[in-house]
């Protein structure tokens, strides 16, 4: 094919478009710093040239220990333009965990923002790699040179994103340019990003490259409003003073936002994308009067973030409020650029679309990973059916929408009956006294496993454990009711997911009387 009729798909092209079309528009807000798209593009080009000056070339790994900042945004554009591979580091991991990722990924240089300079210096020294200590001076030391941009093949490795590793060593998920570009286009389309939109960075940019919104908002000519730490008072200040139109967050962050003393109806509606766990209908009902229009997305690190969207259909607006909240909690259908989701039984066959038969979600298409870096065995296991097996159990509704029921590892088998922890959690979360809940299985001599509920109760309510248990019994089969209720703050990963592996261990200790 003639070169002038074909161009490789890469998110690098999205900044090129924005710089040409929106040169004078506001691109980035990071505290007092304001950058136009022309200035932003210049800085990203300087990143590529500074990397070249540091000896970083095609395929070399560039690790980033950065807050949600202009620095992290510039690395997302400048590193792939150089043909190098971005390794976004989870800033909440321990130094030992980060050291493992630096070694495993083969990182050749580390860039850190000032919040993490001290730990970054030790990590870089121990890894024997250079640290960019003064990012501003590093950029100022070079002039942007187009020759420092690499010729990209769309199947080139773009980034290695490490899973949270709650059940073992984190795995390095390999992203390619084609998938990142297409995923960014899908996110911009589904979120209706446009020039004038203002995207608040409540989602960590290190997580699935910010669900590819690092590139999506750029391509749309929207404004990135950086949030260097998730603090709900600052979120509410930004919502009101920065005229935020869009944000993304896990349900746990949305719960924090809705419960903050500063919470109150906004002057204009805000588009919210949520994922990482199913939002409870109770949470969705709390958010609506505040001015948040919530869209439920579903995905994994292995799928460039959200590969499915609960695409809202206008006829559903005529349903009851309870039905609408229930529909909104579904995971939905494949996004604009993904292939249709499938739900497979144990034999690898599609389950009937009846809304009740349980199976495992399986996906394939442009927004699935190249594989796990340096882990062929794990790659083969996850793709043994010819597609990526997510480990998530779901049902397929007659209208083609998928609804998640549980993680395979989170299903509770009690007396031979399968109990979905999500089902119990939705009931508990609907109780007015419950802020949030998590249900896990605990060993039981008679039943094999029994449900144990961990709940956070609103301080203004008084409710007994027996009352919560009875509340579940009145709404679900009695064997699904928790055998024990534990009041506590729920432990979470850095991306807001509840650490059920820790709760399972605690539940086992409690049932055994060791705690």
VODREN-827590 format. One record per residue (C-alpha): residue number from 1; residue in three letters; x negated, z, y. Coordinates in Angstrom, 1 decimal. Each point is the difference from the previous one (the first is absolute). Last residue first. Layout:
BEGIN
n, res, x, z, y
NUM, Ala, X, Z, Y
...
//
This chain:
BEGIN
n, res, x, z, y
515, Unk, 8.7, 66.0, -12.8
514, Unk, -0.9, 0.2, -3.7
513, Unk, 3.6, 0.5, -1.1
512, Unk, 0.0, -3.1, -2.2
511, Unk, 2.9, -1.5, 1.9
510, Unk, -1.9, 0.7, 3.3
509, Unk, -3.2, -1.5, -1.3
508, Unk, 1.8, -3.1, -1.2
507, Unk, 1.7, -0.3, 3.4
506, Unk, -3.4, 0.3, 1.7
505, Unk, -1.5, -2.7, -2.1
504, Unk, 3.0, -2.3, 0.6
503, Unk, -0.1, 0.7, 3.7
502, Unk, -3.7, -1.1, 0.2
501, Unk, 0.8, -3.3, -1.8
500, Unk, 3.1, -0.3, 2.2
499, Unk, -2.2, -0.5, 3.0
498, Unk, 2.7, -1.0, 2.5
497, Unk, -0.9, -3.3, 1.7
496, Unk, -0.8, 0.2, 3.7
495, Unk, -2.9, -2.4, 0.1
494, Unk, -2.7, 2.7, 0.0
493, Unk, 1.5, 1.4, -3.2
492, Unk, 2.6, 2.7, 0.2
491, Unk, 0.6, 3.6, -1.0
490, Unk, 3.6, 1.2, 0.5
489, Unk, 0.5, 3.2, 2.0
488, Unk, 1.6, 2.6, -2.2
487, Unk, 3.2, 1.4, -1.5
486, Unk, 0.1, -0.3, -3.7
485, Unk, 3.2, -0.6, -1.9
484, Unk, 0.1, 0.4, -3.8
483, Unk, 2.1, -1.5, -2.8
482, Unk, 0.8, -3.0, 2.2
481, Unk, 3.3, -1.7, -0.7
480, Unk, -0.2, -3.1, -2.1
479, Unk, 1.4, 1.7, -3.1
478, Unk, 3.2, 0.6, 2.0
477, Unk, 0.8, -3.6, 0.5
476, Unk, -0.1, -0.7, 3.8
475, Unk, 2.1, 0.9, 3.0
474, Unk, 1.3, 3.5, -0.7
473, Unk, -3.1, 0.9, -1.9
472, Unk, -2.2, -0.9, 3.0
471, Unk, 1.9, 2.4, 2.4
470, Unk, -0.1, 2.6, -2.8
469, Unk, -3.8, -0.1, 0.1
468, Unk, -0.1, 0.3, 3.8
467, Unk, 2.3, 2.9, -0.1
466, Unk, -2.0, 1.7, -2.7
465, Unk, -3.2, -0.3, 2.1
464, Unk, 1.8, 1.7, 2.8
463, Unk, 0.8, -1.4, 3.4
462, Unk, -0.5, 1.3, 3.5
461, Unk, -0.5, -2.6, 2.7
460, Unk, -1.8, 0.1, 3.4
459, Unk, -3.4, -0.3, -1.6
458, Unk, 0.8, -3.4, -1.7
457, Unk, -1.0, 0.2, -3.6
456, Unk, -2.9, -1.8, -1.6
455, Unk, 0.6, -0.6, -3.7
454, Unk, -1.9, -0.2, -3.2
453, Unk, 2.4, -0.7, -2.9
452, Unk, -0.9, 0.6, -3.7
451, Unk, 1.6, -2.3, -2.6
450, Unk, -0.4, 0.8, -3.7
449, Unk, -2.4, -1.4, -2.6
448, Unk, -0.3, 0.2, -3.7
447, Unk, 3.5, 1.5, -0.3
446, Unk, -0.7, 3.1, -2.1
445, Unk, -3.6, 0.9, 0.7
444, Unk, 0.2, -1.2, 3.7
443, Unk, -2.8, -1.8, 1.9
442, Unk, 0.8, -0.6, 3.7
441, Unk, 1.4, -3.2, 1.4
440, Unk, -0.1, -0.8, 3.7
439, Unk, 2.5, 0.1, 2.9
438, Unk, -1.0, -0.4, 3.7
437, Unk, 2.1, 1.2, 2.9
436, Unk, 0.5, -0.5, 3.8
435, Unk, 1.7, 1.8, 2.9
434, Unk, 2.6, 1.8, -2.2
433, Unk, 2.6, 2.2, 1.7
432, Unk, 2.5, -2.8, 0.6
431, Unk, -0.1, -1.1, -3.7
430, Unk, -0.5, -3.7, -0.1
429, Unk, -3.6, 0.4, -0.8
428, Unk, 0.9, 1.8, -3.2
427, Unk, 2.1, -2.9, -1.2
426, Unk, -2.6, -2.6, 0.8
425, Unk, -2.7, 2.1, -1.7
424, Unk, 2.0, 0.2, -3.2
423, Unk, 0.3, -3.8, -0.2
422, Unk, -3.7, -0.5, 1.0
421, Unk, -1.0, 2.2, -3.0
420, Unk, 1.5, -2.4, -2.4
419, Unk, 1.0, 1.8, -3.2
418, Unk, -0.4, -1.7, -3.4
417, Unk, 1.7, 1.9, -2.8
416, Unk, -1.8, 0.9, -3.3
415, Unk, 0.5, 3.7, 0.6
414, Unk, -1.5, -0.4, 3.4
413, Unk, -2.2, -3.0, 0.9
412, Unk, -0.9, 0.2, 3.7
411, Unk, -1.0, -3.4, 1.5
410, Unk, -2.9, 0.5, 2.4
409, Unk, -2.7, -2.0, -1.9
408, Unk, 2.3, -3.0, 0.0
407, Unk, 0.5, 0.4, 3.7
406, Unk, 3.6, 0.4, 0.7
405, Unk, 3.4, -1.6, 0.6
404, Unk, -0.8, -2.8, 2.3
403, Unk, 2.8, -2.3, 0.9
402, Unk, -0.4, -3.8, -0.2
401, Unk, 2.4, -2.4, 1.8
400, Unk, 1.0, -3.1, -1.9
399, Unk, 3.7, 0.3, 0.9
398, Unk, 0.9, 1.2, -3.5
397, Unk, -2.4, 3.0, 0.5
396, Unk, -3.4, 0.1, -1.8
395, Unk, -1.0, 3.5, -1.1
394, Unk, -3.3, 1.7, 0.7
393, Unk, -3.1, 1.7, -1.6
392, Unk, -3.3, -0.3, 1.9
391, Unk, -3.2, -0.5, -1.9
390, Unk, -0.7, -3.0, 2.1
389, Unk, -0.7, -2.6, -2.7
388, Unk, -1.8, -3.0, 1.5
387, Unk, 0.9, -3.2, -1.7
386, Unk, -1.1, -1.7, -3.2
385, Unk, 1.3, 2.9, -2.1
384, Unk, -3.4, 1.6, -0.3
383, Unk, -0.6, 0.1, 3.7
382, Unk, -0.5, 3.7, 0.6
381, Unk, -1.9, 0.4, -3.2
380, Unk, -2.3, -2.9, 0.6
379, Unk, -0.8, 1.2, 3.5
378, Unk, -0.8, 3.5, -1.3
377, Unk, -2.3, -1.4, -2.6
376, Unk, -1.7, -2.4, 2.5
375, Unk, -1.0, 2.8, 2.3
374, Unk, -2.8, -1.0, 2.4
373, Unk, 2.5, -0.7, 2.8
372, Unk, 3.6, 0.2, -1.2
371, Unk, 1.7, -3.4, 0.0
370, Unk, 0.6, -3.0, 2.3
369, Unk, 2.9, 2.0, 1.5
368, Unk, 3.6, -1.1, 0.2
367, Unk, 1.5, -1.5, 3.2
366, Unk, -0.2, -3.7, -1.1
365, Unk, 2.1, 0.4, -3.0
364, Unk, 0.9, 2.4, -2.9
363, Unk, 2.1, 3.1, -0.4
362, Unk, 1.2, 2.3, -2.7
361, Unk, 2.4, 3.0, 0.5
360, Unk, 0.4, 2.0, -3.2
359, Unk, 3.4, 0.3, -1.7
358, Unk, 3.2, 2.1, 0.1
357, Unk, 3.4, -1.4, -0.8
356, Unk, 2.5, 1.3, 2.5
355, Unk, 0.5, -2.4, 2.9
354, Unk, 1.4, -2.7, -2.2
353, Unk, -2.6, -2.8, 0.4
352, Unk, -1.0, -0.1, -3.6
351, Unk, -3.6, 1.0, -0.7
350, Unk, -2.6, -2.8, 0.1
349, Unk, -2.2, -0.1, -3.2
348, Unk, -3.4, 1.5, -0.3
347, Unk, 0.7, 1.7, -3.3
346, Unk, 0.2, 3.5, 1.7
345, Unk, 2.5, -1.3, 2.5
344, Unk, -0.8, -2.0, 3.1
343, Unk, 1.3, 0.1, 3.5
342, Unk, -0.9, -3.1, 2.0
341, Unk, -0.6, -0.5, 3.7
340, Unk, 0.3, -3.5, 1.3
339, Unk, -3.2, -1.7, 1.3
338, Unk, -1.4, 1.2, 3.2
337, Unk, -0.2, -1.8, 3.4
336, Unk, 3.2, 1.1, 1.7
335, Unk, 0.2, 3.4, -1.6
334, Unk, 1.2, 0.6, -3.6
333, Unk, 3.3, 1.7, -0.2
332, Unk, 1.3, 3.5, 0.7
331, Unk, -1.6, 3.4, -0.4
330, Unk, 3.3, 1.8, 0.2
329, Unk, 0.5, 3.0, 2.3
328, Unk, 1.9, -2.2, 2.6
327, Unk, 2.7, -0.6, -2.6
326, Unk, 0.6, 3.8, -0.4
325, Unk, 0.1, 0.5, 3.8
324, Unk, 2.5, -2.9, 0.3
323, Unk, 2.2, 1.5, -2.7
322, Unk, 0.1, 3.4, 1.6
321, Unk, 0.8, -1.5, 3.4
320, Unk, 2.9, -2.0, -1.5
319, Unk, -0.4, -3.8, -0.3
318, Unk, 0.7, -2.5, 2.8
317, Unk, -3.7, -0.2, 1.0
316, Unk, -0.7, -1.3, -3.5
315, Unk, 1.4, -3.4, 0.8
314, Unk, -2.9, -0.5, 2.4
313, Unk, -2.6, -0.1, -2.8
312, Unk, -3.1, 2.1, 0.4
311, Unk, -3.2, -1.1, -1.8
310, Unk, -1.2, 3.1, -1.8
309, Unk, -3.5, -1.3, 0.0
308, Unk, -2.5, -0.7, -2.8
307, Unk, -3.8, -0.7, 0.0
306, Unk, -0.8, 2.8, 2.3
305, Unk, -3.7, 0.9, -0.2
304, Unk, -2.6, -2.7, -0.8
303, Unk, 1.5, 0.0, -3.6
302, Unk, -2.7, 2.1, -1.8
301, Unk, 0.3, 2.7, 2.7
300, Unk, 3.6, 0.3, -1.0
299, Unk, 3.4, -1.3, 1.2
298, Unk, 3.5, 0.8, 1.1
297, Unk, 1.6, -0.3, 3.5
296, Unk, 3.0, 1.8, 1.2
295, Unk, 1.2, -1.0, 3.5
294, Unk, 1.0, 2.7, 2.4
293, Unk, 1.7, -0.6, 3.3
292, Unk, -1.1, 3.1, 2.0
291, Unk, 1.9, 1.1, 3.1
290, Unk, 0.3, 3.7, -0.5
289, Unk, 3.6, -0.4, -1.3
288, Unk, -1.4, -2.0, -3.0
287, Unk, -2.9, 2.3, -1.0
286, Unk, 2.1, 2.8, -1.5
285, Unk, 2.1, -2.3, -2.1
284, Unk, -3.1, -1.6, -1.4
283, Unk, -1.4, 3.4, -0.9
282, Unk, 3.1, 0.9, -2.0
281, Unk, 0.0, -3.4, -1.7
280, Unk, -3.4, 0.9, -1.4
279, Unk, -2.9, -2.2, 0.9
278, Unk, -1.6, -1.5, -3.2
277, Unk, -3.7, 0.7, -0.1
276, Unk, -3.0, -1.9, 1.5
275, Unk, 2.2, -2.0, 2.3
274, Unk, 1.6, 0.0, 3.4
273, Unk, 0.3, -2.7, 2.7
272, Unk, 1.6, 1.2, 3.2
271, Unk, 1.4, -2.2, 2.7
270, Unk, 0.7, 2.1, 3.2
269, Unk, 3.3, -0.1, 1.9
268, Unk, -0.1, 0.5, 3.7
267, Unk, 0.5, 3.1, 2.2
266, Unk, -1.0, 2.4, -2.8
265, Unk, 2.2, 2.7, -1.3
264, Unk, -1.8, 3.3, -0.4
263, Unk, -2.9, 1.6, -1.9
262, Unk, -2.3, 2.1, 2.2
261, Unk, 0.5, 3.0, -2.3
260, Unk, -1.4, -2.0, -2.9
259, Unk, 2.3, -0.3, -3.0
258, Unk, 0.6, -3.8, 0.2
257, Unk, -3.7, -0.7, 0.4
256, Unk, -1.1, 2.2, -2.8
255, Unk, 2.6, -1.6, -2.3
254, Unk, -1.2, -3.4, 1.1
253, Unk, -3.5, 1.0, -0.9
252, Unk, 1.1, 1.1, -3.5
251, Unk, 2.0, -3.3, -0.4
250, Unk, -3.2, -2.0, 0.4
249, Unk, -0.5, -1.7, 3.3
248, Unk, 0.2, -3.3, 1.9
247, Unk, 0.6, -0.5, 3.7
246, Unk, 1.8, -2.4, 2.3
245, Unk, 1.5, -0.2, 3.5
244, Unk, -2.1, 2.6, 1.8
243, Unk, 0.7, 0.3, 3.7
242, Unk, -3.4, 1.6, 0.7
241, Unk, 1.5, 3.0, 1.8
240, Unk, 2.9, 0.8, -2.4
239, Unk, -1.3, -0.9, -3.4
238, Unk, -3.5, 1.0, 1.0
237, Unk, 1.1, 3.5, 1.1
236, Unk, 2.0, 0.4, -3.2
235, Unk, -3.0, -1.0, -2.1
234, Unk, -2.2, 2.3, 2.0
233, Unk, 2.3, 2.9, -0.8
232, Unk, 0.0, -1.1, -3.7
231, Unk, -3.7, 0.1, -0.5
230, Unk, -1.4, -2.7, -2.3
229, Unk, -3.5, -0.4, 1.3
228, Unk, -1.8, -2.9, 1.8
227, Unk, 3.2, -1.7, 1.0
226, Unk, -0.7, -3.5, 1.2
225, Unk, 2.6, -2.1, 1.8
224, Unk, -0.5, -3.6, -1.2
223, Unk, 1.9, -2.4, 2.3
222, Unk, 1.7, -3.0, -1.5
221, Unk, -1.2, -3.6, 0.2
220, Unk, 1.6, -0.8, -3.4
219, Unk, -3.4, -0.8, -1.6
218, Unk, -1.4, 3.3, 1.2
217, Unk, 3.0, 2.0, -1.3
216, Unk, -0.4, -1.6, -3.4
215, Unk, -3.8, 0.4, -0.2
214, Unk, -0.3, 3.8, 0.2
213, Unk, 3.6, 0.0, -1.4
212, Unk, -1.6, -0.9, -3.4
211, Unk, 1.6, 3.1, -1.6
210, Unk, -2.4, 1.9, 2.3
209, Unk, -2.9, -1.5, -1.8
208, Unk, 1.5, 1.1, -3.3
207, Unk, -0.5, 3.6, 1.4
206, Unk, -3.0, 0.1, 2.2
205, Unk, 2.1, -0.8, 3.0
204, Unk, 1.9, 3.2, -0.5
203, Unk, 3.7, -0.4, 0.9
202, Unk, 1.1, 1.6, 3.3
201, Unk, -1.5, -2.9, 1.8
200, Unk, 2.7, -0.7, 2.6
199, Unk, 0.8, -3.7, 0.3
198, Unk, 1.2, -1.2, 3.5
197, Unk, 2.0, -3.3, 0.0
196, Unk, -0.5, -2.0, 3.1
195, Unk, -1.0, -3.2, -1.8
194, Unk, 1.8, 0.1, -3.4
193, Unk, 0.4, 2.1, -3.1
192, Unk, 3.2, -0.6, -1.9
191, Unk, -0.9, 2.6, -2.6
190, Unk, 0.8, -2.4, -2.8
189, Unk, -1.9, -2.9, 1.7
188, Unk, -3.1, 2.0, 1.0
187, Unk, -0.2, 1.6, -3.4
186, Unk, 0.3, -3.3, -1.8
185, Unk, -2.7, -1.7, 2.2
184, Unk, -2.3, 3.0, -0.6
183, Unk, 0.6, -0.3, -3.8
182, Unk, -0.8, -3.7, 0.1
181, Unk, -3.3, 0.5, 1.9
180, Unk, -1.0, 3.0, -2.2
179, Unk, 0.8, -1.9, -3.2
178, Unk, -2.0, -3.1, 1.0
177, Unk, -3.0, 2.0, 1.2
176, Unk, -0.5, 1.9, -3.3
175, Unk, 0.5, 3.7, -0.8
174, Unk, -1.9, 1.9, -2.7
173, Unk, 1.4, 3.4, -1.0
172, Unk, -2.8, 2.5, -0.6
171, Unk, 1.1, 2.7, -2.4
170, Unk, 0.0, 3.7, 1.0
169, Unk, -1.5, 2.3, -2.7
168, Unk, 2.6, 2.1, -1.8
167, Unk, 3.7, 0.8, 0.2
166, Unk, 0.4, 0.5, 3.7
165, Unk, -2.4, -2.9, 0.7
164, Unk, 1.5, -1.1, 3.4
163, Unk, -0.7, -3.6, -0.7
162, Unk, -3.0, -1.7, 1.6
161, Unk, 0.4, -3.1, 2.1
160, Unk, -2.7, -2.7, -0.4
159, Unk, 0.3, -2.6, 2.7
158, Unk, -0.2, -3.8, 0.6
157, Unk, -1.3, -1.4, -3.3
156, Unk, 0.2, -3.8, 0.3
155, Unk, 3.0, -1.8, -1.4
154, Unk, 0.8, -1.5, 3.4
153, Unk, -3.5, -1.5, 0.3
152, Unk, -1.4, 0.9, 3.3
151, Unk, -2.9, -1.7, 2.0
150, Unk, -1.6, 2.9, 1.6
149, Unk, -0.1, 0.9, 3.7
148, Unk, -3.4, 0.9, 1.4
147, Unk, -0.4, -3.6, 1.3
146, Unk, 2.8, 0.7, 2.4
145, Unk, -2.3, 2.4, 1.9
144, Unk, 1.3, 3.1, 1.8
143, Unk, -2.8, 1.5, 2.1
142, Unk, -1.7, 3.0, -1.4
141, Unk, -1.2, 3.5, 1.0
140, Unk, 3.4, 0.8, 1.5
139, Unk, 1.6, 0.2, -3.4
138, Unk, -2.6, 2.5, -1.4
137, Unk, 0.1, 1.9, 3.4
136, Unk, 3.8, 0.6, -0.4
135, Unk, -0.3, 0.9, -3.7
134, Unk, -2.6, 2.7, 0.6
133, Unk, -0.8, 1.5, -3.4
132, Unk, 0.2, -3.2, -2.2
131, Unk, -1.4, 1.6, -3.1
130, Unk, -2.7, -1.7, -2.1
129, Unk, 0.0, 0.4, -3.8
128, Unk, -2.0, 2.3, -2.3
127, Unk, 3.1, 1.5, -1.6
126, Unk, -1.1, 3.5, 0.7
125, Unk, -0.8, -0.9, 3.6
124, Unk, 3.2, -1.9, 0.5
123, Unk, 2.1, 2.9, -1.4
122, Unk, -1.8, 2.5, 2.2
121, Unk, 0.5, -2.0, 3.1
120, Unk, 3.6, -0.7, -0.9
119, Unk, 0.7, 3.7, -0.3
118, Unk, -1.2, 0.6, 3.6
117, Unk, 1.5, -3.2, 1.5
116, Unk, 3.5, 0.5, -1.4
115, Unk, 2.0, 0.5, 3.2
114, Unk, -2.4, -2.3, 1.9
113, Unk, 1.1, -3.1, -1.9
112, Unk, -2.0, -1.1, -3.0
111, Unk, -1.7, -3.3, -1.1
110, Unk, -2.0, 0.0, -3.2
109, Unk, -2.3, -2.7, -1.3
108, Unk, -0.9, -1.6, -3.3
107, Unk, 2.9, 1.4, -2.1
106, Unk, -0.5, -0.7, -3.7
105, Unk, 3.6, 0.7, -0.8
104, Unk, -0.8, 2.6, -2.6
103, Unk, -2.6, 1.8, 2.1
102, Unk, 2.0, 0.2, 3.2
101, Unk, 3.1, 0.9, -2.1
100, Unk, -1.8, 2.8, -1.8
99, Unk, -1.3, 1.4, 3.4
98, Unk, 3.5, 0.0, 1.3
97, Unk, 1.2, 2.2, -2.9
96, Unk, -2.9, 2.3, 0.5
95, Unk, 0.6, 0.3, 3.7
94, Unk, 3.6, 1.0, -0.7
93, Unk, 2.7, -2.5, 0.7
92, Unk, 2.1, 0.3, 3.2
91, Unk, -1.6, -2.9, 1.8
90, Unk, 1.0, -2.5, -2.7
89, Unk, -2.7, -2.6, 0.3
88, Unk, 0.7, -3.7, 0.8
87, Unk, -2.5, -2.2, -1.9
86, Unk, -0.1, -3.3, 1.9
85, Unk, -1.7, -2.9, -1.7
84, Unk, -2.2, -2.5, 1.9
83, Unk, 0.8, -3.6, 0.8
82, Unk, -0.9, 0.6, 3.7
81, Unk, 3.6, -0.6, 1.0
80, Unk, 0.9, 2.5, -2.7
79, Unk, -2.0, 2.8, 1.8
78, Unk, 1.2, -0.9, 3.6
77, Unk, 3.7, 0.1, -0.5
76, Unk, 0.5, 3.3, -1.9
75, Unk, -3.1, 1.4, 1.7
74, Unk, 1.7, -0.5, 3.3
73, Unk, 3.1, 1.9, -1.1
72, Unk, -2.1, 2.9, -1.3
71, Unk, -1.9, 0.2, 3.3
70, Unk, 3.2, -0.2, 2.1
69, Unk, 1.1, 3.1, -1.8
68, Unk, 1.9, 1.5, -2.9
67, Unk, -2.9, 2.2, -1.0
66, Unk, -3.1, -1.4, -1.6
65, Unk, -2.3, 0.3, -3.0
64, Unk, -0.6, -3.7, -0.5
63, Unk, -2.2, -1.5, -2.8
62, Unk, -1.4, -3.5, 0.4
61, Unk, -0.8, -1.6, -3.3
60, Unk, -2.0, -3.3, -0.1
59, Unk, 1.8, -3.1, -1.3
58, Unk, -1.3, -2.3, 2.8
57, Unk, -2.5, 1.6, 2.2
56, Unk, -1.1, 3.3, 1.4
55, Unk, -3.6, 0.0, 1.4
54, Unk, 0.7, 2.4, 2.9
53, Unk, -0.1, -2.9, 2.4
52, Unk, 2.6, -1.8, -2.0
51, Unk, 2.2, 3.1, 0.1
50, Unk, -0.4, 0.1, 3.7
49, Unk, 1.0, -3.6, 0.2
48, Unk, 3.2, 0.6, -2.1
47, Unk, 0.8, 3.1, 2.1
46, Unk, -0.6, -2.0, 3.2
45, Unk, 2.7, -2.4, -1.1
44, Unk, 2.4, 3.0, -0.4
43, Unk, -1.0, 1.1, 3.5
42, Unk, 0.7, -3.4, 1.5
41, Unk, 3.4, -0.3, -1.8
40, Unk, 1.0, 3.4, 1.4
39, Unk, -1.0, -1.0, 3.5
38, Unk, 2.1, -3.2, -0.2
37, Unk, 2.8, 1.8, -1.6
36, Unk, 0.1, 2.5, 2.9
35, Unk, -1.6, 3.4, -0.6
34, Unk, 1.2, 3.4, 1.4
33, Unk, -2.1, 3.1, -0.6
32, Unk, 1.4, 3.3, 1.4
31, Unk, 1.2, 1.1, -3.4
30, Unk, -0.3, -3.0, -2.3
29, Unk, 2.3, -2.7, 1.1
28, Unk, -0.7, -3.5, -1.4
27, Unk, 1.2, -3.5, 0.5
26, Unk, 1.5, -0.1, 3.5
25, Unk, 0.8, -3.6, 0.9
24, Unk, -2.5, -2.1, 2.0
23, Unk, -1.4, -2.1, -2.9
22, Unk, 3.4, -0.4, -1.7
21, Unk, 0.0, -3.5, -1.4
20, Unk, -3.7, -0.7, -0.5
19, Unk, -1.1, 3.5, -0.8
18, Unk, 3.1, 0.5, -2.2
17, Unk, -0.7, -3.1, -2.0
16, Unk, -3.7, 0.8, -0.7
15, Unk, 1.1, 3.5, -0.9
14, Unk, 2.4, -1.4, -2.7
13, Unk, -2.7, -2.3, -1.3
12, Unk, -2.2, 2.9, -1.2
11, Unk, 3.0, 0.9, -2.2
10, Unk, -1.2, -2.8, -2.4
9, Unk, 1.8, -2.9, -1.5
8, Unk, -2.5, -2.9, -0.5
7, Unk, 0.7, -3.0, 2.2
6, Unk, 1.2, -3.4, -1.1
5, Unk, 0.9, -3.3, 1.7
4, Unk, -3.2, -0.3, 2.1
3, Unk, -2.1, 0.7, -3.1
2, Unk, 1.3, -3.1, -1.9
1, Unk, 1.3, 0.9, -3.4
//
